[in-house]
């Protein structure tokens, strides 16, 4: 009996020390613009233990994954998602009166799995209704749900009547007077309280809506919606709690105020001009363009009845401009971090953003870096993720073909590993 027990312990020990060896035909490491041919990636537990030239042989108990005919890249990252939401036409605007927190949480779990299977192993989720992605983040981390690594804001912060005020478009009887807990602030004290509430809720970062928006039930899509002192209070308080600040913004003045306050990223940035770009370069502010969302709303604005009439002209005007703005910002030297606003466009199609970026003038390799090392930089996790490097977490994807020659191959991911665990392997 003692011999049997020792034998079982030896087997368990052998299995626990087993490595996963990936034979990779091409590796885009995202370490600068390094490309490796015919290398082995040795994964031990949840980290990249080593990179070896050639296809190394496995030891007893090791697992070999043959990706010798594929291109291997770091797991992709999307810095602007809405996992619990997906625009479905006219019925979308009624869902906030029909769905409960549990409904949103289950939707988020479903869309999170689709996102992971599309090759996105890390996302920022910028706006909840019931803090549902805070719960989902915990469930994924515990192995109770399947999805990407989530950095979430919980509920966004807006001003009364501003984009992300949850009571916009409701009757007076149910409108009420939402405050900082609900994500609506007016004045410096409210601004500080709203940030602290999100810290208490378990959010990872702060998201504010510094200007009007496209899909909200309000006429203006670009007016500034926070005063400078409110923005300063939000950013200062967020920094005290170790949180970054992401800023929804379409209009110029709202962007300039936010950049002046010291925010970390501008999302969408439709009416960005050279003055704004210059301010962003000087401050080191990231730009998250969400070109696919602009493309989506511009196309849907052509369909009568798809959007409410107050939304339709905003979608028609703002949507087509985002791709052009992105191209100019990239050429100017603004730091770009990949983001899609998925939930506006369908989840799982995130990688279609790459083709739009390349079409606007960004080289394919730079587009890939925008979704790997640059996103890791924005999240302050560049020591852990963002490249295929020894010591980093084992987040990797593989595709057939060469994305440097045809970026659209990233839309068909054959292999997904997150944190050393294989979630998709369509080659088996």
C-alpha positions as CSV (number, residue, x, y, z in Angstrom):
1,X,0.0,0.0,0.0
2,X,2.8,2.4,0.9
3,X,4.6,1.6,-2.4
4,X,1.4,2.3,-4.3
5,X,1.0,5.6,-2.5
6,X,4.6,6.6,-3.3
7,X,4.1,5.6,-6.9
8,X,1.0,7.8,-7.2
9,X,2.8,10.7,-5.7
10,X,5.7,10.2,-8.1
11,X,3.1,10.2,-11.0
12,X,1.5,13.4,-9.7
13,X,4.9,15.0,-9.3
14,X,5.9,14.1,-12.9
15,X,2.7,15.5,-14.3
16,X,3.0,18.7,-12.3
17,X,6.5,19.2,-13.7
18,X,5.4,18.4,-17.3
19,X,5.9,21.2,-19.9
20,X,3.8,22.2,-22.9
21,X,6.1,22.6,-25.9
22,X,4.7,24.6,-28.9
23,X,6.5,24.0,-32.2
24,X,5.9,27.4,-33.9
25,X,6.6,27.9,-37.6
26,X,6.7,31.7,-37.2
27,X,6.6,33.8,-34.1
28,X,5.7,37.5,-34.0
29,X,7.0,38.1,-30.5
30,X,5.9,41.7,-30.2
31,X,9.3,42.4,-28.7
32,X,9.8,45.5,-30.9
33,X,9.4,43.9,-34.3
34,X,11.2,40.6,-33.7
35,X,10.2,37.6,-35.8
36,X,11.4,34.1,-35.2
37,X,11.3,31.1,-37.5
38,X,11.0,27.5,-36.5
39,X,11.3,27.9,-32.7
40,X,9.9,26.1,-29.7
41,X,8.0,27.9,-27.0
42,X,8.3,26.0,-23.7
43,X,5.4,26.7,-21.3
44,X,5.8,25.6,-17.7
45,X,2.7,26.0,-15.6
46,X,1.2,29.3,-16.7
47,X,4.4,31.1,-17.9
48,X,6.7,31.1,-20.9
49,X,9.7,29.2,-19.5
50,X,11.9,29.4,-22.6
51,X,12.2,30.1,-26.3
52,X,14.5,27.6,-28.2
53,X,15.7,27.6,-31.7
54,X,14.4,24.6,-33.7
55,X,11.7,22.0,-32.7
56,X,12.9,20.6,-29.4
57,X,12.1,17.0,-28.4
58,X,9.7,16.4,-25.5
59,X,10.5,14.6,-22.3
60,X,8.3,12.0,-20.8
61,X,5.0,13.6,-19.8
62,X,5.5,16.8,-21.9
63,X,2.7,17.8,-24.3
64,X,3.7,18.9,-27.8
65,X,1.4,21.2,-29.8
66,X,2.3,21.4,-33.5
67,X,1.9,24.9,-34.9
68,X,4.8,24.5,-37.3
69,X,2.6,25.6,-40.2
70,X,1.2,28.6,-38.3
71,X,2.0,32.1,-37.1
72,X,2.1,32.4,-33.3
73,X,1.4,35.8,-31.7
74,X,0.8,37.0,-28.1
75,X,-2.8,36.9,-27.0
76,X,-4.6,40.0,-28.4
77,X,-6.0,42.7,-26.1
78,X,-9.0,44.9,-26.7
79,X,-9.1,48.1,-24.6
80,X,-12.8,49.0,-25.2
81,X,-15.5,46.4,-24.9
82,X,-19.0,46.2,-23.4
83,X,-19.3,42.5,-22.7
84,X,-22.9,42.6,-21.3
85,X,-24.3,44.6,-24.2
86,X,-24.8,44.0,-27.9
87,X,-26.7,46.4,-30.2
88,X,-29.6,44.5,-31.7
89,X,-31.5,47.3,-33.4
90,X,-34.7,49.1,-32.2
91,X,-35.3,46.7,-29.3
92,X,-32.0,47.6,-27.7
93,X,-33.3,50.7,-26.1
94,X,-36.0,48.8,-24.3
95,X,-33.7,46.3,-22.7
96,X,-32.8,48.4,-19.7
97,X,-36.5,48.2,-18.7
98,X,-36.7,44.5,-19.4
99,X,-33.4,42.9,-18.2
100,X,-32.3,42.4,-14.6
101,X,-28.7,42.2,-13.3
102,X,-28.7,38.5,-13.7
103,X,-29.6,38.8,-17.4
104,X,-26.8,41.2,-18.0
105,X,-24.3,38.9,-16.1
106,X,-25.3,35.9,-18.2
107,X,-25.0,37.9,-21.4
108,X,-21.6,39.0,-20.4
109,X,-20.4,35.5,-19.8
110,X,-21.7,34.4,-23.2
111,X,-20.0,37.3,-25.0
112,X,-16.8,36.9,-23.0
113,X,-16.4,33.4,-24.2
114,X,-16.9,34.5,-27.8
115,X,-14.3,37.2,-27.3
116,X,-11.7,34.7,-26.0
117,X,-12.3,32.3,-28.8
118,X,-11.7,35.2,-31.2
119,X,-8.1,35.4,-29.8
120,X,-8.6,38.2,-27.3
121,X,-7.1,37.0,-24.0
122,X,-7.3,40.4,-22.2
123,X,-9.9,43.2,-22.4
124,X,-10.9,46.4,-20.7
125,X,-14.6,46.5,-20.1
126,X,-15.8,50.2,-20.1
127,X,-19.3,50.4,-18.6
128,X,-21.7,48.1,-16.8
129,X,-25.3,48.4,-15.7
130,X,-25.1,46.4,-12.5
131,X,-21.3,45.9,-12.0
132,X,-21.8,42.6,-13.7
133,X,-18.3,42.3,-15.2
134,X,-16.8,42.8,-11.8
135,X,-18.5,39.5,-10.9
136,X,-17.6,38.0,-14.2
137,X,-13.9,38.9,-13.8
138,X,-13.9,37.1,-10.4
139,X,-15.7,34.1,-11.9
140,X,-13.2,33.8,-14.8
141,X,-10.2,34.2,-12.4
142,X,-11.6,31.3,-10.3
143,X,-12.2,29.0,-13.3
144,X,-16.0,29.2,-12.9
145,X,-16.5,30.9,-16.3
146,X,-14.6,31.0,-19.6
147,X,-13.4,34.3,-20.9
148,X,-10.6,36.8,-21.3
149,X,-8.7,38.4,-18.4
150,X,-11.0,41.4,-17.6
151,X,-10.1,44.9,-16.4
152,X,-13.4,46.6,-15.7
153,X,-14.7,50.0,-14.8
154,X,-18.0,48.8,-13.4
155,X,-20.5,51.6,-14.0
156,X,-19.3,54.6,-16.0
157,X,-19.2,58.1,-14.6
158,X,-21.3,60.8,-16.3
159,X,-23.0,64.1,-15.5
160,X,-26.7,64.8,-15.2
161,X,-28.2,64.3,-18.6
162,X,-24.8,63.4,-20.1
163,X,-23.8,60.4,-22.1
164,X,-24.1,57.4,-19.7
165,X,-26.6,59.0,-17.4
166,X,-28.7,55.8,-16.9
167,X,-32.0,57.7,-16.8
168,X,-31.7,59.5,-20.1
169,X,-34.9,59.0,-22.2
170,X,-37.1,57.9,-19.3
171,X,-40.3,59.5,-18.1
172,X,-40.3,62.0,-15.2
173,X,-42.0,59.4,-13.0
174,X,-39.0,57.0,-13.1
175,X,-36.2,59.4,-13.9
176,X,-35.4,60.3,-10.3
177,X,-32.1,62.0,-9.4
178,X,-29.2,59.6,-9.7
179,X,-26.0,60.5,-7.9
180,X,-22.4,59.3,-7.6
181,X,-23.4,55.7,-6.6
182,X,-25.3,55.4,-9.9
183,X,-22.5,57.2,-11.8
184,X,-23.9,60.7,-12.1
185,X,-21.8,63.6,-10.7
186,X,-22.2,67.3,-10.4
187,X,-19.3,69.1,-8.7
188,X,-16.0,68.2,-7.2
189,X,-17.4,66.3,-4.1
190,X,-19.6,64.1,-6.3
191,X,-16.7,63.4,-8.6
192,X,-14.5,62.2,-5.8
193,X,-17.3,60.1,-4.2
194,X,-18.0,58.4,-7.5
195,X,-14.4,57.3,-7.9
196,X,-14.3,56.0,-4.4
197,X,-17.5,54.2,-4.9
198,X,-16.1,52.4,-7.9
199,X,-13.0,51.4,-5.8
200,X,-15.3,50.1,-3.2
201,X,-17.3,48.2,-5.8
202,X,-14.1,46.5,-7.0
203,X,-13.5,48.3,-10.3
204,X,-10.0,48.2,-11.8
205,X,-10.1,51.6,-13.5
206,X,-12.4,54.6,-14.1
207,X,-14.3,55.4,-17.2
208,X,-15.9,58.8,-17.7
209,X,-18.0,60.3,-20.6
210,X,-16.4,63.6,-21.2
211,X,-18.6,64.6,-24.1
212,X,-21.9,63.6,-25.7
213,X,-22.2,60.2,-27.4
214,X,-23.6,58.7,-30.5
215,X,-26.0,56.1,-29.2
216,X,-27.4,57.9,-26.1
217,X,-30.9,59.4,-26.3
218,X,-29.6,63.0,-26.4
219,X,-29.3,65.5,-29.2
220,X,-25.6,66.6,-28.9
221,X,-22.9,64.0,-29.6
222,X,-19.8,66.2,-29.0
223,X,-20.4,68.9,-26.4
224,X,-18.2,68.9,-23.3
225,X,-20.0,67.5,-20.3
226,X,-17.6,67.9,-17.3
227,X,-16.1,71.1,-15.9
228,X,-12.3,71.2,-15.6
229,X,-12.5,71.1,-11.8
230,X,-14.6,67.9,-11.9
231,X,-12.2,66.2,-14.3
232,X,-9.2,67.2,-12.1
233,X,-11.0,65.8,-9.0
234,X,-11.7,62.5,-10.8
235,X,-8.2,62.0,-12.1
236,X,-6.5,63.0,-8.8
237,X,-8.7,60.7,-6.8
238,X,-8.3,57.8,-9.2
239,X,-4.5,58.1,-9.0
240,X,-4.7,58.0,-5.2
241,X,-6.4,54.6,-5.6
242,X,-4.0,53.3,-8.2
243,X,-6.6,53.5,-11.0
244,X,-6.2,54.7,-14.6
245,X,-8.9,56.8,-16.3
246,X,-10.4,56.1,-19.7
247,X,-12.4,58.9,-21.4
248,X,-15.2,58.6,-23.9
249,X,-14.9,61.7,-26.0
250,X,-15.9,62.9,-29.5
251,X,-15.7,66.7,-29.3
252,X,-12.5,68.7,-29.1
253,X,-13.1,70.8,-26.0
254,X,-14.0,67.7,-23.9
255,X,-10.8,66.0,-25.0
256,X,-8.6,69.0,-24.2
257,X,-10.1,69.3,-20.7
258,X,-9.6,65.6,-20.1
259,X,-6.0,65.6,-21.4
260,X,-5.3,68.6,-19.2
261,X,-6.6,66.7,-16.2
262,X,-4.1,63.9,-16.9
263,X,-6.3,61.0,-18.1
264,X,-4.7,57.9,-19.5
265,X,-6.7,57.3,-22.7
266,X,-9.1,59.0,-25.1
267,X,-11.7,56.7,-26.6
268,X,-13.2,57.3,-30.1
269,X,-11.7,60.9,-30.5
270,X,-13.8,61.7,-33.5
271,X,-13.2,65.4,-33.8
272,X,-9.6,65.3,-32.7
273,X,-7.5,68.0,-34.5
274,X,-3.8,68.9,-34.5
275,X,-4.1,70.8,-31.2
276,X,-5.6,67.8,-29.5
277,X,-3.0,65.5,-31.0
278,X,-0.2,67.7,-29.9
279,X,-1.6,67.8,-26.4
280,X,-1.8,64.0,-26.4
281,X,1.8,63.5,-27.6
282,X,3.0,65.9,-25.0
283,X,1.1,64.2,-22.2
284,X,1.7,60.7,-23.4
285,X,-2.1,60.0,-23.6
286,X,-3.2,56.9,-25.4
287,X,-5.7,57.0,-28.2
288,X,-8.2,54.0,-28.4
289,X,-9.9,54.6,-31.8
290,X,-12.7,52.1,-32.1
291,X,-12.9,52.4,-35.9
292,X,-15.2,49.3,-36.3
293,X,-17.8,50.9,-34.1
294,X,-17.9,54.0,-36.2
295,X,-18.1,51.9,-39.3
296,X,-21.0,49.9,-37.8
297,X,-23.1,52.9,-36.7
298,X,-22.6,54.7,-40.0
299,X,-23.9,51.7,-42.0
300,X,-26.8,51.1,-39.6
301,X,-27.8,54.8,-39.8
302,X,-28.8,54.2,-43.4
303,X,-31.5,51.8,-42.3
304,X,-34.6,53.7,-41.3
305,X,-35.8,52.7,-37.9
306,X,-32.6,50.9,-36.7
307,X,-31.8,53.8,-34.5
308,X,-34.2,56.3,-32.7
309,X,-34.4,59.5,-34.8
310,X,-32.5,61.5,-32.2
311,X,-29.6,59.0,-32.6
312,X,-29.6,58.5,-36.4
313,X,-28.1,61.9,-37.5
314,X,-25.3,61.5,-34.9
315,X,-24.5,58.0,-36.1
316,X,-24.5,59.2,-39.8
317,X,-22.2,62.2,-39.0
318,X,-19.8,60.8,-36.4
319,X,-19.4,57.2,-37.6
320,X,-17.6,57.8,-40.9
321,X,-15.1,60.3,-39.4
322,X,-13.4,57.9,-36.9
323,X,-11.3,56.1,-39.4
324,X,-10.0,59.3,-40.9
325,X,-9.2,60.7,-37.5
326,X,-7.3,57.5,-36.6
327,X,-5.2,57.7,-39.7
328,X,-4.2,61.3,-38.9
329,X,-3.5,60.6,-35.3
330,X,-1.2,57.6,-36.2
331,X,0.7,59.7,-38.7
332,X,1.1,62.5,-36.1
333,X,2.7,60.1,-33.6
334,X,-0.1,59.7,-31.0
335,X,0.2,56.5,-29.0
336,X,-2.4,54.0,-30.2
337,X,-3.9,51.2,-28.2
338,X,-6.3,48.8,-29.9
339,X,-9.9,49.0,-29.0
340,X,-13.2,48.2,-30.8
341,X,-16.2,49.2,-28.6
342,X,-17.5,45.7,-29.2
343,X,-21.1,45.5,-28.1
344,X,-21.8,48.3,-30.5
345,X,-20.4,46.0,-33.3
346,X,-21.0,42.3,-32.6
347,X,-18.8,40.5,-30.1
348,X,-16.3,38.0,-31.6
349,X,-15.6,40.2,-34.6
350,X,-13.1,42.4,-32.8
351,X,-10.2,41.5,-35.1
352,X,-12.0,43.2,-38.0
353,X,-10.6,46.4,-36.5
354,X,-7.2,45.5,-37.8
355,X,-8.1,45.7,-41.5
356,X,-9.7,49.1,-40.9
357,X,-6.5,50.3,-39.2
358,X,-4.3,49.1,-42.0
359,X,-6.7,50.6,-44.5
360,X,-6.2,54.0,-42.8
361,X,-2.4,53.8,-43.1
362,X,-1.1,51.9,-40.1
363,X,1.5,49.2,-41.1
364,X,0.3,45.7,-40.1
365,X,3.1,45.1,-37.6
366,X,2.3,48.4,-35.8
367,X,-1.4,47.3,-35.7
368,X,-0.4,44.1,-34.0
369,X,1.8,46.0,-31.5
370,X,-1.2,48.2,-30.8
371,X,-3.1,45.1,-29.5
372,X,-0.2,43.6,-27.6
373,X,2.7,45.6,-26.2
374,X,1.0,49.0,-26.4
375,X,-2.2,47.7,-24.7
376,X,0.0,46.1,-22.0
377,X,1.6,49.4,-21.5
378,X,-1.7,51.2,-21.1
379,X,-2.8,48.6,-18.5
380,X,0.6,48.8,-16.7
381,X,1.1,45.0,-17.1
382,X,4.0,45.1,-19.6
383,X,6.1,43.0,-17.3
384,X,3.5,40.2,-17.4
385,X,1.9,40.3,-20.8
386,X,2.1,41.8,-24.3
387,X,4.8,39.8,-25.9
388,X,6.1,36.2,-26.3
389,X,9.0,36.5,-23.9
390,X,10.6,34.3,-21.3
391,X,9.0,34.9,-17.9
392,X,5.8,36.3,-19.1
393,X,2.4,34.7,-18.7
394,X,1.6,32.2,-21.5
395,X,-1.1,34.0,-23.5
396,X,-0.7,33.1,-27.2
397,X,-2.8,32.6,-30.3
398,X,-2.0,31.1,-33.7
399,X,-3.4,31.7,-37.2
400,X,-2.8,30.2,-40.6
401,X,-1.0,32.6,-43.0
402,X,1.1,35.7,-42.4
403,X,-0.8,38.6,-40.8
404,X,2.0,40.9,-41.8
405,X,1.1,40.2,-45.5
406,X,-2.7,39.8,-44.9
407,X,-3.9,41.3,-41.6
408,X,-7.4,39.7,-42.1
409,X,-6.0,36.3,-41.2
410,X,-6.3,37.5,-37.6
411,X,-10.1,37.2,-38.0
412,X,-9.8,33.4,-38.1
413,X,-7.9,32.3,-35.0
414,X,-7.0,28.5,-34.9
415,X,-5.4,28.3,-31.4
416,X,-5.9,30.2,-28.2
417,X,-3.9,29.8,-25.0
418,X,-4.5,31.9,-21.9
419,X,-2.5,31.7,-18.7
420,X,-0.9,28.5,-20.0
421,X,-4.3,26.7,-20.6
422,X,-5.5,25.8,-24.1
423,X,-9.0,27.0,-24.8
424,X,-9.1,26.5,-28.6
425,X,-7.2,24.2,-30.8
426,X,-9.1,23.7,-34.1
427,X,-6.1,21.8,-35.5
428,X,-6.7,18.7,-33.4
